[in-house]
Amino acid sequence: MDNRLISQLLRGLKVTTSYLTALLLLLIFIMPILTIAQDGLEGTVTIFSFSVFLIMFYIIYTDMHNIAFKEKRPQYNINPPPYKGVLYGFIGIVPLVLIQSVLLIIKFPEDMLTFKKRLYQAFGGPLYWLSRLLGDAPVSYLITFAALIVIAGLGYYAGYKDFYLVRAIREKLGIKPKKKPDRTSSQKGHKNNRT
């Protein structure tokens, strides 16, 4: 773990790879869902997009949490600020915004405009539900990538402050963590228990 520019770029590109993993997941499983739900396709795709977004959120959040946890260790001598995840998120969305911009700028013939729309909608797949909330305009597919910056920033900040989301939710709900049984004293037939 070091603080070189190339290392920071690689850590930022983890956001890109997490997004592309979620996009691949969406593209693999969207066809069976579309064939099952022939009526109300937009609603079905929106719901599925949100579920893939949750998976992507988890991946990016935990990656950035782990990076922050490692970077703040004194032996690495990096001394990062708590908001460095925003930088990593910004680095991660740059290639995605460039690809989406190219998809939006490319000129298609009049009869292929629906194909063009489906192309940029497909690339924005994990964030499709958010684009629909913003009005489903072509520019909204670019704006939604800012959500990745927020996710990366939150994950990094949580790792920096040693905040664990699942533990906090359990505490708020009053759920106590399961205690592991003591294996040495409760096992029957253990060497120490034989008489």
N, C-alpha and C positions, 0 to 999 in steps of 0.2 A: 504494500500500500504506500503510494507516494503521491506527491502533489505536482507531478509533471503535467504539462498541457495534454499530452497524448493520453495519459491515464484518466484525466478528467473528461476528455472527450469519450473515451471508452465507457466510463461509468455513466455518462449522459446518454450514450447510445443504448444502454440497457432499457431505457424508456421506449426507444424505437423498437427494439426487438420484442419487448413485452406487448406493444401495440400490434406488431405484425403477427405475433403468436395468437392474440385474440382475434385478429382479422382472419387468419387461417382457420381457426376454430369455427368462426361464424360462417365462412364460406363452405366448409365441409358439411356442417349440419343444417344449413339453410334449405337445401333442396328437399330433404325429406319433410321438413316442416311446411314448406310451401305446397307440397303435394297433398299433405294431410289437410291443411287448412286452405281450401280453395276459395272460400268466402271470407272477406275481411282480411285480405293479405296485408294491408298496411298496418293494421292493429297487431297482427300476429308478428310481423317483422319487427315492429317497435318493441314489443314485449321481449322477443328473443334477443334483440339488440341490447336491451337493458340487462338481461341476464348475463350476456357475454361481457358487458361493461363491468358488472360486478366482479367477474373473474379477473378481468384486466386490472381493475382497481386493486384487488388483492395482490396480484403479481407485482405491480409497480410499487405499491405501498410497502410490501415486505422487502423488496429489493432495496429501496431507498432507506428503509429502517435499518437494514443490515449494514449498508454502506456507511451510514452515519455512526452506527455503533462502533464500527471498525475505525473510521477516520478520527474519532475523538479520543481514541486511546493514546496515552502519552508516548508510548514507544514509537509511534509513527511520526511524531513531531509535525503534524499537519496543522493543528489548531484551527479547525474549520469554523466558520460562523454557523449559527443554527439554521439560517435560511439558504444554505448552499444547495439544497434540493431544488429550489426554484431555478438555479443555474443549470442543474442537471436536467430538469424538465424542459427548459428552453432549448438546450442542446439536443435533447431527444426529439423535439417536435420539428426542428428545422428541416430534416429530410422529408418528414411527412407533409409539411406545409408546401414544400417545393413540388413534391409529386402531385398533391391535390391541386396546386395552382396550375401545373401543366395540364392536368385533366380538365380543368375549367377553361383554360385558355385555348386549347386545341379547337380548331374550327372543323365542324362536321357538316356534311350536306343536310339540307332541310329534312329529308326523310330519315336521317340518322340521329336526330336530336333526342329522341327517347332513349336510344342506346347510350348517348353521351351522358344523359341524366342518370341512368342506371349505373354507369361506370363510376362516376364520382360518388354516387350513393353507396355503391359497394365498397369503395375504398374507405369511406367514412363509416363503415358498418358498425363497429363497436360504439360509435358516438351518434348513430343514426337517430336514436330516440331523443337525444339532446338537440340535434338539428331540427327535428320536427317541432320541438317545443319553441325553438327560436323562429319558426316560420317557414322552414323548409326551402328557404332561398339558397341559391348556390353559394353565396358568401357565408352563410351560416355553417356550411361544412368546413370552412377554414377557421371560423371563430371557435368552434367546439374543441379544437385541438388545445385551446388554453386550459381545458379541464385537466389535461395531462400534466401541465405545469403545476396546477393546484395539488393534484394527487401526489406528485413527486415531492413537492414542498412539504405537504403534510406528513408523508412517510419519513422524510429525512428529519423533520423537526421532532417527530415522535421518537425516532431512534436516538437523536441527540439528547433528548430529555428523559430517556429511558421510560417512555410511556408505551404501555402495551394495551392495545384497543380491546382485545378480548377480555383481559383481566379487568379493565375499567367497566366494561358492560356487565360482567359478572357481579362486580361489586355494587353497581347501581341497581341491578335486579335482585340482589341479595342471594345469589347463587354461590354456594361455597364450593371451592374446587375439591375434586375427589382426592381423597388421601390414599396413597398406595399402601397396601398392607405390608407389614413388617415381615419379610420373607424368612428371616432366620428363626424367629420364635414361633411362628404360626405353622410351619411345615411339620406335618406328621412324619415320623420316621427319619427325621434329621439326626445326624450323628450326635449332636449335643442333647437331644431329647430322649435317646435310648437309655434304658436302665437295665 
